[in-house]
Amino acid sequence: MPSKTAPHTAAAPDAAADAAADAAARSGWIPGTSAIRFGGDYNPEQWTRETWLEDIELMREAGVNLVSVGIFSWALLEPREGSYDFAFLDEVLDLLAGAGIDVDLGTPTTVPPAWFWKAYPQARPVTREGVTLGFGSRGIVSPSSPEYRRAAAAIAERLAERYAHHPAVVMWHVHNEYGAPVSESFDEASVRNFRRWLERRYGSLDALNTAWGTTFWGQVYGAWDEVDAPRQSASVSNPAHQLDFKRFSSDALLECFVLERDAIRRHATQPITTNFMATSCPAIDYWRWAPEVDLVSNDHYLTASRADAHVMLAMDADFTRSLAGGRPWVLMEHSTSAVNWQPRNVAKRPGELARNSMSHLARGADAIMFFQFRASRFGAEKFHSAMLPHAGRTSRVWNEVVALGDLVGDLSELRGSRVEASVAIVWSTESFWAQELEWRPSVDLSHRERLEAFYAELWKLGVTVDFVHPSQDLTGYAAVFAPSLYLLDEASAANLRGYVEGGGTLAVSYFSGIVDESDAVPPGPFPGRLRDVLGLTIEEFQPLREGGRVAVTGGATGTVWTDEIVLEGAASVEHFIDGPAAGRPAITRNALGEGSAWYLSTRFEGATLGAFIDDVLADAGLTVVPPPTGLERVIRVADDGTRYLVAINHAERDAVIDAPGADVATGDVTDAATLVRAGATRVIRLAD
């Protein structure tokens, strides 16, 4: 059936505009302005036209220059299958364009309408336990459903046909937070798609049986239609089977994104993105996704009950920048204050909104955006904070939003500058998936915990880090840390060895290099493919009892884990004094080629871990001068070499830093005794 309204009639962009849009997409910038982008999700479908007009005036007051629109609007845009009504969206986009506010136009495919759920019950997602989920929440149906894919591509293409040349639209936002809350489905379409995925991966049942080790527990497959999804079973399911289903599920969602992206690209030239949840959605392998977007965008929400929430925010931002290959990226969502879905939804304290935002900007974001502009009066997220809270313009939050908009407007010269890092942390999503499966040597093993622990100590030392995939080029880094790398394929192992032989310094923590890409132990002793680079073997794991502690020479104490290490070329730096590995090495260093590889055989925490990291950095030739406690410092570098220091004081006391130059926002001259007030932020253009 035809649409009720005609497409927008603005002239198509010329070849030069097309080229500019393509260049912007490649660079990671949002086109159309030289300013840092500021704004958030806007959901006009929840409000009357009178409220739209009020909101637009308030957006202008706050300095908003970009809003995301349409993300949850499928039921209004396509009220019946094949019948489209774009009237409300036409008006909203025209009003925003008239106010000079640009739009990140969303495809609404995260919320299939009620008619879809009724018409296609076979598309409903199914849990591992066999429960079929129903309508009434957010989150897509089965990602493998052919009916869903057809309908999602259709609405995306209709939107692109209509708005590709609308003057408000500067970028496209496909779907919303893929993987949340539906990251996998065990419906029949998914099982069929999984089998096809396995055939492409392995080529034959013999290869699959070998990779999965199906001779264990008599699980050998004789026909492809015998292979099911790894459903809930009487005991532990085959770990290789589970691992491949996680890979497949991430790829199935990626196929959905690509379908919509390609439908849009047939008509539009603006950059296309989808909002990642970088460290918050382990179901998605973002290393595979990042090359498929024109620019990387991310949603991040504090775990507010954590005292170190600001450090974990910085980790998320650094990982997002790393996914973007160092290019500027978009903070698509974060909160002005409390969220609504945590056990204790702690409100942000005065100034925290700005500190959080500036930390993302410091670490490479060229857009600072929130969920959402106006707080919802109804629905599941009515207690979620917003730029304009229920308390309105008299509230502290609104005043802080306006102040932040002013500050961001003063920082436009940072746009396009990049963050430099000489230290990296290895992040492998596949290793994360594999290590978190059942029946590991200790319940105290945690992939995420070790990554966070190493990152936190580097943050305290004032060291900015990139995150890297174990297979990527590492030659630009003086030191690389692998806090938890349980799964390691042959190519990645060779890459790490080549990095060390070429002069790099690698530091590996316990329970790393244990299995290959099929969760199988390589022939020979642990740590498998890391034996040669670390110069040691492990005769037996010696995990500690609950609450167990071991003494290490040098005054350190370890917990959780020890190894019975046999040196095969490495030197012992420190050894265990007591515990099951008493007398065995606790810290080793192996000289290999032009570089060195360290191994830490127990869990160090806090200052003890910080001292180990400091030793590794010194071995790499890096001299570190820690900042004052609680002070976050990051440098962004422009193409012309101009260096900008972003200093954020999370402490309750003032800090003094050595930063000769000029404050970008105020123009004030800064020097070797520059003051950063407690809870404040300064952005300084450093002197040559």
C-alpha positions as CSV (number, residue, x, y, z in Angstrom):
1,M,0.0,0.0,0.0
2,P,1.3,3.5,-0.7
3,S,2.6,5.9,2.0
4,K,0.1,8.5,3.2
5,T,2.6,11.3,2.5
6,A,5.1,12.1,-0.2
7,P,8.9,11.9,0.1
8,H,10.9,14.9,1.0
9,T,11.7,16.9,-2.2
10,A,15.0,18.5,-1.4
11,A,17.6,18.3,-4.2
12,A,20.0,15.3,-4.2
13,P,23.5,16.1,-3.1
14,D,26.1,16.7,-5.8
15,A,29.2,14.6,-6.4
16,A,31.3,16.9,-4.1
17,A,28.8,16.5,-1.2
18,D,28.9,12.7,-1.8
19,A,32.7,12.8,-1.6
20,A,32.6,14.9,1.5
21,A,30.2,12.5,3.2
22,D,32.4,9.5,2.2
23,A,35.5,11.2,3.6
24,A,33.7,12.1,6.8
25,A,32.7,8.5,7.2
26,R,36.2,7.2,6.7
27,S,37.7,9.8,9.1
28,G,35.2,8.9,11.8
29,W,33.7,12.4,12.0
30,I,30.1,13.4,11.8
31,P,29.8,15.8,8.8
32,G,28.0,19.1,8.7
33,T,29.7,21.1,11.5
34,S,33.1,21.9,12.9
35,A,31.7,21.7,16.5
36,I,31.8,18.8,19.0
37,R,28.4,17.2,18.7
38,F,26.1,17.6,21.7
39,G,22.6,16.2,22.3
40,G,20.8,12.9,22.8
41,D,17.9,10.6,21.9
42,Y,14.7,12.4,21.2
43,N,11.4,10.5,21.2
44,P,8.7,12.9,19.9
45,E,6.2,10.0,19.6
46,Q,5.7,10.3,23.4
47,W,4.7,14.0,23.2
48,T,2.3,16.4,21.6
49,R,3.2,18.9,19.0
50,E,3.1,21.7,21.5
51,T,5.8,19.9,23.5
52,W,7.9,19.4,20.4
53,L,8.0,23.2,19.9
54,E,8.9,23.7,23.6
55,D,11.6,21.0,23.4
56,I,13.2,22.5,20.3
57,E,13.5,25.9,22.1
58,L,15.0,24.2,25.1
59,M,17.5,22.3,22.9
60,R,18.7,25.6,21.5
61,E,19.1,26.9,25.0
62,A,21.2,23.9,25.9
63,G,23.4,24.1,22.8
64,V,22.1,20.9,21.4
65,N,23.2,20.4,17.8
66,L,22.4,16.7,17.2
67,V,19.5,14.4,18.2
68,S,18.7,10.8,17.5
69,V,15.2,10.3,16.3
70,G,12.9,7.4,15.3
71,I,14.6,4.5,17.2
72,F,11.4,3.2,18.7
73,S,8.8,4.3,16.1
74,W,8.2,1.3,14.0
75,A,4.5,0.9,15.1
76,L,3.8,4.5,14.1
77,L,5.7,4.5,10.8
78,E,4.3,1.1,9.6
79,P,1.0,0.7,11.5
80,R,0.1,-2.3,9.4
81,E,2.4,-4.5,7.3
82,G,3.3,-2.7,4.1
83,S,1.3,0.5,5.0
84,Y,3.5,3.4,5.9
85,D,2.7,6.7,7.5
86,F,5.6,9.2,7.8
87,A,3.5,12.3,8.7
88,F,4.8,12.8,12.2
89,L,8.4,12.2,11.3
90,D,8.2,14.6,8.3
91,E,7.0,17.3,10.7
92,V,9.5,16.6,13.4
93,L,12.5,16.5,11.0
94,D,11.3,19.7,9.3
95,L,11.0,21.5,12.7
96,L,14.5,20.4,13.7
97,A,16.0,21.4,10.4
98,G,14.4,24.8,10.8
99,A,15.9,25.2,14.2
100,G,19.4,24.2,12.9
101,I,19.4,21.0,14.9
102,D,20.8,18.0,13.0
103,V,19.4,14.5,13.1
104,D,20.9,11.0,13.6
105,L,18.0,9.1,12.0
106,G,17.3,5.7,13.5
107,T,15.8,2.6,12.0
108,P,13.2,1.4,14.5
109,T,14.0,-2.3,14.1
110,T,14.7,-3.0,17.8
111,V,10.9,-2.9,18.4
112,P,8.9,-4.9,15.9
113,P,5.3,-3.9,16.2
114,A,2.5,-5.9,17.7
115,W,1.2,-6.8,14.3
116,F,4.5,-8.5,13.5
117,W,4.4,-10.6,16.6
118,K,0.9,-11.7,15.9
119,A,1.5,-12.4,12.2
120,Y,4.8,-14.3,12.6
121,P,4.8,-16.3,15.9
122,Q,7.5,-18.5,14.5
123,A,9.9,-15.5,14.7
124,R,9.6,-15.1,18.5
125,P,12.9,-15.6,20.3
126,V,13.4,-18.8,22.3
127,T,15.7,-19.2,25.3
128,R,18.2,-21.9,25.9
129,E,15.7,-23.5,28.3
130,G,13.1,-23.6,25.6
131,V,10.9,-20.7,26.8
132,T,9.3,-18.7,23.9
133,L,9.4,-15.0,24.7
134,G,6.4,-12.7,24.0
135,F,5.6,-9.2,23.0
136,G,5.6,-6.2,25.4
137,S,9.3,-5.3,26.0
138,R,12.1,-4.0,23.9
139,G,14.5,-6.2,21.9
140,I,14.2,-7.9,18.6
141,V,12.6,-11.2,17.7
142,S,14.9,-14.1,16.5
143,P,17.8,-12.5,14.6
144,S,17.7,-15.5,12.1
145,S,14.0,-15.1,11.3
146,P,13.6,-14.5,7.6
147,E,10.3,-12.7,8.2
148,Y,12.1,-10.3,10.6
149,R,15.0,-9.7,8.3
150,R,12.6,-9.0,5.4
151,A,10.5,-6.5,7.4
152,A,13.6,-4.8,9.0
153,A,15.2,-4.3,5.6
154,A,12.0,-2.9,4.2
155,I,11.4,-0.3,6.8
156,A,15.1,0.8,6.6
157,E,14.9,1.2,2.9
158,R,11.6,3.1,3.0
159,L,13.2,5.5,5.5
160,A,16.3,5.9,3.3
161,E,14.2,6.5,0.2
162,R,12.3,9.3,2.0
163,Y,14.9,11.0,4.0
164,A,18.3,10.4,2.3
165,H,18.3,14.1,1.2
166,H,16.5,15.7,4.1
167,P,18.5,18.7,5.3
168,A,18.3,17.6,8.9
169,V,19.7,14.1,8.4
170,V,23.5,14.0,8.8
171,M,23.9,10.3,9.8
172,W,22.0,7.0,10.2
173,H,21.5,5.0,13.3
174,V,20.7,1.3,12.6
175,H,18.6,-0.5,15.2
176,N,19.5,0.1,18.9
177,E,22.0,-1.8,21.1
178,Y,22.2,-5.1,19.2
179,G,22.4,-7.9,21.7
180,A,20.4,-6.2,24.4
181,P,18.4,-7.9,25.6
182,V,18.2,-10.6,22.9
183,S,21.7,-11.8,22.1
184,E,20.8,-15.4,21.0
185,S,17.8,-17.4,20.1
186,F,17.2,-21.2,20.1
187,D,14.2,-21.1,17.7
188,E,14.1,-23.4,14.6
189,A,15.2,-20.6,12.2
190,S,18.3,-20.0,14.3
191,V,19.1,-23.8,14.3
192,R,18.9,-23.9,10.5
193,N,21.0,-20.8,10.2
194,F,23.5,-22.2,12.7
195,R,23.9,-25.4,10.7
196,R,24.6,-23.3,7.5
197,W,27.1,-21.3,9.5
198,L,28.9,-24.4,10.7
199,E,29.0,-25.8,7.1
200,R,30.7,-22.6,6.0
201,R,33.1,-22.7,8.9
202,Y,34.1,-26.4,8.8
203,G,33.2,-27.6,5.3
204,S,32.5,-31.1,6.5
205,L,31.1,-33.1,9.4
206,D,34.5,-34.8,9.9
207,A,36.1,-31.4,10.4
208,L,33.3,-30.3,12.8
209,N,33.6,-33.6,14.8
210,T,37.4,-33.1,15.1
211,A,37.1,-29.5,16.1
212,W,34.4,-30.2,18.7
213,G,36.1,-33.3,20.1
214,T,32.8,-35.2,19.8
215,T,34.4,-38.6,20.5
216,F,34.2,-37.4,24.2
217,W,30.9,-38.5,25.7
218,G,29.8,-40.1,22.5
219,Q,28.6,-36.9,20.7
220,V,29.7,-37.8,17.2
221,Y,27.5,-36.3,14.4
222,G,26.6,-38.3,11.3
223,A,24.4,-35.8,9.5
224,W,24.0,-32.0,9.6
225,D,20.4,-32.2,10.7
226,E,21.5,-34.0,13.9
227,V,23.3,-30.8,15.0
228,D,21.2,-28.6,17.3
229,A,21.8,-25.4,19.2
230,P,23.5,-26.1,22.6
231,R,20.2,-26.3,24.5
232,Q,19.9,-26.8,28.3
233,S,21.0,-30.4,28.9
234,A,21.3,-32.8,31.8
235,S,24.9,-31.8,32.4
236,V,27.6,-29.5,30.9
237,S,27.2,-29.1,27.1
238,N,30.2,-29.5,24.8
239,P,32.2,-26.3,25.3
240,A,33.3,-26.1,21.7
241,H,29.6,-26.4,20.6
242,Q,28.7,-23.6,23.0
243,L,31.6,-21.4,21.9
244,D,30.7,-21.7,18.2
245,F,27.0,-20.9,19.0
246,K,28.2,-17.7,20.6
247,R,30.3,-16.8,17.5
248,F,27.3,-17.7,15.3
249,S,24.9,-15.5,17.4
250,S,27.1,-12.5,17.2
251,D,27.4,-13.0,13.4
252,A,23.7,-13.5,13.0
253,L,23.1,-10.1,14.6
254,L,25.8,-8.6,12.4
255,E,24.0,-10.0,9.3
256,C,20.9,-8.1,10.5
257,F,22.9,-4.9,10.7
258,V,24.5,-5.3,7.3
259,L,21.1,-5.9,5.7
260,E,19.7,-2.6,7.0
261,R,23.0,-0.8,6.3
262,D,23.0,-1.9,2.7
263,A,19.3,-1.0,2.3
264,I,20.1,2.5,3.5
265,R,23.3,2.8,1.4
266,R,21.3,2.2,-1.8
267,H,19.8,5.7,-1.3
268,A,21.9,7.7,1.2
269,T,25.5,8.9,1.4
270,Q,25.6,9.9,5.1
271,P,27.7,7.9,7.6
272,I,25.9,4.8,9.0
273,T,26.5,3.5,12.5
274,T,24.9,1.4,15.2
275,N,25.4,2.0,18.9
276,F,27.8,-0.5,20.5
277,M,28.0,-1.2,24.2
278,A,31.7,-1.7,24.2
279,T,32.6,-3.4,27.4
280,S,29.0,-3.9,28.5
281,C,27.8,-6.4,26.0
282,P,30.0,-9.5,26.0
283,A,27.6,-11.3,23.6
284,I,28.9,-9.2,20.7
285,D,32.4,-9.6,19.2
286,Y,32.9,-5.9,18.4
287,W,36.3,-6.6,16.7
288,R,34.3,-8.2,13.9
289,W,31.6,-5.5,13.9
290,A,33.8,-2.3,13.9
291,P,34.9,-2.6,10.2
292,E,31.3,-2.7,9.1
293,V,30.3,0.7,10.5
294,D,31.2,4.0,8.9
295,L,31.9,5.5,12.4
296,V,32.0,3.8,15.8
297,S,29.4,4.9,18.3
298,N,28.9,3.7,21.9
299,D,26.5,3.7,24.8
300,H,27.8,3.7,28.3
301,Y,26.2,3.7,31.7
302,L,27.9,3.8,35.0
303,T,27.5,1.0,37.5
304,A,26.8,3.6,40.0
305,S,27.3,1.5,43.1
306,R,31.0,1.1,42.3
307,A,33.4,3.5,43.9
308,D,35.6,3.2,40.8
309,A,32.8,3.7,38.3
310,H,34.7,6.6,36.7
311,V,37.7,4.3,36.0
312,M,35.5,1.7,34.4
313,L,34.0,4.5,32.3
314,A,37.5,5.4,31.1
315,M,38.1,1.8,30.2
316,D,34.9,1.6,28.2
317,A,35.9,4.8,26.3
318,D,39.4,3.5,25.6
319,F,38.0,0.3,24.3
320,T,35.5,2.2,22.0
321,R,38.3,4.3,20.6
322,S,40.4,1.2,20.0
323,L,37.5,-0.4,18.1
324,A,37.4,2.8,16.0
325,G,41.1,2.3,15.1
326,G,42.0,5.5,17.0
327,R,39.6,7.7,15.0
328,P,37.1,10.0,16.7
329,W,33.9,8.3,17.8
330,V,30.4,9.1,19.0
331,L,29.2,8.7,22.6
332,M,25.7,8.0,21.5
333,E,24.1,7.5,25.0
334,H,25.0,8.0,28.6
335,S,23.0,9.3,31.5
336,T,22.7,12.7,33.1
337,S,22.1,11.1,36.5
338,A,20.6,7.9,37.7
339,V,19.4,5.1,35.5
340,N,16.4,2.9,36.3
341,W,17.5,-0.7,35.8
342,Q,20.2,-1.3,38.4
343,P,19.5,-2.7,41.9
344,R,20.4,0.7,43.4
345,N,20.0,3.6,41.0
346,V,22.4,6.1,42.5
347,A,22.0,9.7,41.3
348,K,25.1,11.5,40.1
349,R,26.6,14.1,42.4
350,P,27.0,17.8,41.4
351,G,29.6,18.0,38.7
352,E,29.7,14.3,38.0
353,L,27.6,14.7,34.8
354,A,30.3,17.0,33.3
355,R,33.2,14.8,34.6
356,N,31.7,11.7,33.0
357,S,31.1,13.5,29.7
358,M,34.6,15.1,29.6
359,S,36.2,11.7,30.3
360,H,34.6,10.3,27.1
361,L,35.7,13.4,25.2
362,A,39.2,13.2,26.6
363,R,39.5,9.6,25.3
364,G,38.4,10.4,21.7
365,A,34.7,11.1,21.6
366,D,33.7,13.9,19.2
367,A,30.1,13.7,20.2
368,I,28.6,13.8,23.7
369,M,25.0,12.6,23.8
370,F,22.5,11.3,26.3
371,F,19.5,9.1,26.7
372,Q,17.3,11.0,26.5
373,F,16.3,14.7,26.0
374,R,13.0,14.8,27.9
375,A,12.3,12.3,30.7
376,S,9.4,9.9,29.9
377,R,6.2,10.1,31.9
378,F,5.2,6.5,31.3
379,G,6.8,3.1,30.4
380,A,9.6,1.1,31.9
381,E,12.1,4.0,31.8
382,K,10.1,6.8,33.5
383,F,12.6,6.8,36.4
384,H,15.6,7.1,34.0
385,S,17.3,10.5,34.1
386,A,17.2,12.8,31.1
387,M,18.7,16.1,29.9
388,L,15.4,17.7,30.8
389,P,14.2,15.9,34.0
390,H,10.7,15.8,35.4
391,A,11.7,18.7,37.6
392,G,12.2,20.8,34.5
393,R,14.3,23.9,33.9
394,T,14.7,24.8,37.6
395,S,16.5,21.5,38.4
396,R,20.2,21.2,39.0
397,V,20.5,18.6,36.3
398,W,19.1,20.9,33.6
399,N,21.4,23.7,34.7
400,E,24.4,21.3,34.5
401,V,23.3,20.2,31.1
402,V,23.2,23.8,29.9
403,A,26.6,24.5,31.4
404,L,28.0,21.4,29.7
405,G,26.6,22.5,26.4
406,D,28.4,25.9,26.8
407,L,31.7,24.1,27.6
408,V,31.4,21.7,24.7
409,G,30.7,24.6,22.4
410,D,34.0,26.2,23.6
411,L,36.0,23.1,22.7
412,S,35.3,22.8,19.0
413,E,39.0,23.0,18.2
414,L,39.5,19.5,19.7
415,R,37.3,18.0,17.0
416,G,39.2,15.5,15.0
417,S,42.2,15.3,17.3
418,R,43.3,11.8,18.4
419,V,44.5,10.1,21.5
420,E,48.0,8.5,21.5
421,A,49.0,5.5,23.6
422,S,52.2,3.6,23.9
423,V,50.7,0.8,26.1
424,A,48.0,-1.7,25.1
425,I,45.9,-4.3,26.8
426,V,44.8,-7.5,24.9
427,W,41.0,-7.9,24.7
428,S,39.7,-11.1,23.0
429,T,36.0,-11.5,23.1
430,E,36.3,-15.2,22.0
431,S,38.6,-15.8,25.0
432,F,36.0,-14.1,27.2
433,W,33.3,-16.4,25.9
434,A,35.4,-19.6,26.4
435,Q,36.8,-18.8,29.8
436,E,33.3,-18.1,31.2
437,L,32.0,-21.5,30.3
438,E,31.4,-24.2,32.9
439,W,33.9,-26.4,34.7
440,R,37.0,-24.3,34.9
441,P,39.7,-25.0,37.5
442,S,38.4,-22.4,39.9
443,V,35.2,-20.4,40.2
444,D,37.4,-17.4,41.2
445,L,38.8,-17.2,37.7
446,S,37.3,-14.2,35.9
447,H,38.3,-12.8,32.6
448,R,36.7,-9.5,33.2
449,E,38.1,-9.1,36.7
450,R,41.7,-9.3,35.6
451,L,41.2,-6.9,32.7
452,E,39.6,-4.4,35.1
453,A,42.4,-4.8,37.7
454,F,45.2,-4.2,35.2
455,Y,43.4,-1.3,33.6
456,A,42.7,0.4,37.0
457,E,46.3,0.3,38.0
458,L,47.4,1.8,34.7
459,W,44.8,4.5,35.1
460,K,46.2,5.3,38.6
461,L,49.7,5.6,37.0
462,G,48.3,8.0,34.5
463,V,49.0,5.7,31.6
464,T,46.6,5.9,28.6
465,V,46.1,2.6,26.9
466,D,44.7,1.2,23.8
467,F,42.9,-2.2,23.7
468,V,44.1,-4.6,21.0
469,H,43.0,-7.9,19.5
470,P,45.8,-10.5,19.9
471,S,46.1,-10.8,16.1
472,Q,46.6,-7.1,15.3
473,D,49.8,-5.2,14.6
474,L,51.4,-4.4,18.0
475,T,54.7,-2.8,16.8
476,G,53.7,0.7,17.9
477,Y,53.4,-0.2,21.6
478,A,56.3,-0.2,24.0
479,A,54.4,-2.6,26.4
480,V,51.5,-4.9,25.9
481,F,49.6,-6.6,28.8
482,A,47.6,-9.8,28.5
483,P,45.8,-10.0,31.8
484,S,43.5,-12.9,30.7
485,L,44.0,-14.7,27.4
486,Y,42.7,-18.2,28.1
487,L,42.0,-18.9,24.4
488,L,44.7,-18.3,21.8
489,D,44.8,-19.3,18.2
490,E,48.0,-20.1,16.4
491,A,48.2,-16.9,14.3
492,S,47.7,-14.7,17.4
493,A,50.3,-16.7,19.3
494,A,52.8,-16.1,16.5
495,N,51.9,-12.4,16.5
496,L,52.7,-12.1,20.2
497,R,56.0,-13.9,19.7
498,G,56.9,-11.7,16.8
499,Y,56.1,-8.6,18.9
500,V,58.5,-9.7,21.6
501,E,61.2,-10.8,19.3
502,G,61.0,-7.5,17.5
503,G,61.7,-5.6,20.8
504,G,58.3,-5.4,22.5
505,T,57.6,-6.0,26.2
506,L,54.8,-8.5,26.9
507,A,53.3,-9.2,30.3
508,V,50.9,-12.2,30.7
509,S,48.9,-13.1,33.7
510,Y,47.8,-16.6,34.8
511,F,45.5,-19.0,33.0
512,S,46.5,-17.6,29.6
513,G,47.3,-19.6,26.5
514,I,45.5,-22.6,27.8
515,V,43.3,-23.6,24.8
516,D,43.0,-23.1,21.1
517,E,40.1,-21.7,19.1
518,S,38.1,-24.8,19.7
519,D,38.6,-24.8,23.5
520,A,41.0,-27.8,23.1
521,V,44.2,-28.0,25.0
522,P,47.2,-28.0,22.5
523,P,49.6,-30.9,22.7
524,G,52.1,-30.7,25.6
525,P,52.2,-28.9,28.9
526,F,50.5,-25.6,29.7
527,P,50.6,-22.7,28.7
528,G,50.2,-24.2,25.3
529,R,51.1,-21.7,22.5
530,L,52.7,-19.3,25.0
531,R,55.3,-21.8,26.3
532,D,58.1,-20.6,24.0
533,V,57.4,-16.8,24.3
534,L,57.2,-17.1,28.1
535,G,60.1,-19.6,28.4
536,L,58.4,-21.9,30.9
537,T,56.0,-24.8,31.3
538,I,53.4,-25.5,33.9
539,E,53.3,-28.9,35.4
540,E,50.0,-28.4,37.3
541,F,47.6,-25.7,38.2
542,Q,47.4,-25.0,41.9
543,P,44.3,-22.9,42.5
544,L,43.8,-21.8,46.1
545,R,41.0,-22.6,48.4
546,E,38.4,-19.9,49.1
547,G,40.0,-17.0,50.8
548,G,43.5,-18.5,50.4
549,R,46.6,-16.3,50.4
550,V,50.2,-17.0,49.5
551,A,53.3,-15.0,50.3
552,V,55.7,-13.9,47.5
553,T,59.2,-12.7,47.9
554,G,59.5,-9.0,47.8
555,G,56.8,-8.5,50.4
556,A,53.8,-9.2,48.1
557,T,50.8,-11.4,48.7
558,G,48.9,-13.3,46.1
559,T,45.4,-14.9,46.0
560,V,43.2,-17.2,43.9
561,W,45.9,-18.9,41.9
562,T,49.4,-20.4,41.7
563,D,51.2,-22.6,39.1
564,E,53.9,-25.2,39.4
565,I,56.3,-23.6,37.0
566,V,59.3,-25.2,35.4
567,L,61.7,-22.7,33.8
568,E,62.6,-23.3,30.2
569,G,64.7,-20.3,29.5
570,A,62.9,-17.7,31.6
571,A,64.4,-16.2,34.8
572,S,62.6,-16.2,38.1
573,V,62.1,-12.6,39.3
574,E,60.1,-13.5,42.5
575,H,59.0,-16.9,44.0
576,F,56.3,-18.2,46.3
577,I,57.3,-18.5,49.9
578,D,54.5,-20.7,51.0
579,G,51.3,-22.4,49.6
580,P,51.0,-25.3,47.1
581,A,53.7,-23.8,44.8
582,A,56.2,-22.9,47.6
583,G,59.6,-22.4,46.2
584,R,58.4,-22.2,42.6
585,P,58.6,-19.0,40.5
586,A,55.7,-16.5,41.0
587,I,57.0,-13.9,38.5
588,T,59.2,-14.7,35.6
589,R,60.9,-12.8,32.8
590,N,62.0,-14.3,29.5
591,A,64.4,-12.5,27.2
592,L,63.5,-13.3,23.6
593,G,65.0,-11.7,20.6
594,E,65.1,-8.0,21.2
595,G,62.3,-8.0,23.8
596,S,61.0,-9.6,26.9
597,A,58.0,-11.5,28.1
598,W,56.8,-11.5,31.8
599,Y,54.5,-13.9,33.5
600,L,52.6,-13.3,36.8
601,S,51.4,-16.6,38.3
602,T,49.0,-15.3,41.0
603,R,46.5,-12.6,41.5
604,F,48.0,-9.4,42.6
605,E,45.7,-6.5,43.5
606,G,45.9,-2.8,44.2
607,A,49.4,-1.4,44.9
608,T,51.0,-4.8,44.6
609,L,49.7,-5.2,41.0
610,G,50.6,-1.6,40.4
611,A,54.2,-2.3,41.4
612,F,54.4,-5.2,39.0
613,I,53.0,-3.1,36.2
614,D,55.5,-0.4,37.0
615,D,58.4,-2.9,36.7
616,V,57.1,-4.1,33.3
617,L,56.8,-0.5,32.1
618,A,60.3,0.3,33.3
619,D,61.6,-2.8,31.4
620,A,59.9,-1.4,28.3
621,G,61.8,1.9,28.7
622,L,58.8,3.9,29.9
623,T,59.2,6.3,32.8
624,V,55.9,6.9,34.6
625,V,55.2,9.9,36.9
626,P,51.8,9.2,38.5
627,P,49.3,12.1,38.7
628,P,47.8,13.3,42.0
629,T,45.4,10.8,43.4
630,G,42.1,10.9,41.6
631,L,43.3,13.0,38.8
632,E,42.6,11.7,35.3
633,R,44.8,13.1,32.5
634,V,44.6,12.3,28.8
635,I,46.3,14.1,25.8
636,R,44.6,14.5,22.4
637,V,46.8,15.5,19.5
638,A,45.6,17.4,16.4
639,D,46.8,16.8,12.9
640,D,49.0,19.9,13.1
641,G,50.7,18.6,16.2
642,T,48.8,20.7,18.7
643,R,48.5,18.9,22.0
644,Y,45.5,19.2,24.3
645,L,45.6,18.0,27.9
646,V,42.2,17.1,29.4
647,A,42.6,17.0,33.2
648,I,39.6,15.7,35.3
649,N,39.8,15.9,39.1
650,H,37.7,13.1,40.6
651,A,39.1,13.7,44.1
652,E,37.7,15.9,46.9
653,R,40.8,18.0,47.1
654,D,42.4,20.4,44.6
655,A,45.3,19.2,42.4
656,V,48.2,21.0,40.9
657,I,49.6,19.9,37.5
658,D,52.5,20.9,35.3
659,A,50.7,22.1,32.2
660,P,52.2,25.3,30.6
661,G,49.9,26.6,27.9
662,A,46.4,28.1,27.8
663,D,42.9,27.0,29.0
664,V,40.9,26.3,25.8
665,A,37.6,27.4,27.4
666,T,38.7,30.5,29.2
667,G,41.9,31.6,27.4
668,D,43.7,31.8,30.8
669,V,47.4,31.2,30.7
670,T,48.5,28.0,32.5
671,D,51.9,27.0,33.9
672,A,53.9,24.5,35.9
673,A,51.5,25.1,38.9
674,T,48.2,24.9,37.2
675,L,45.3,24.3,39.5
676,V,42.5,21.8,38.9
677,R,39.8,22.3,41.5
678,A,38.3,19.3,43.2
679,G,35.5,17.9,41.0
680,A,36.5,20.1,38.1
681,T,37.8,19.7,34.6
682,R,40.3,21.7,32.6
683,V,41.2,21.5,28.9
684,I,44.6,23.0,28.2
685,R,46.3,23.7,24.9
686,L,49.8,22.8,25.7
687,A,52.7,25.1,24.8
688,D,55.1,23.9,22.1
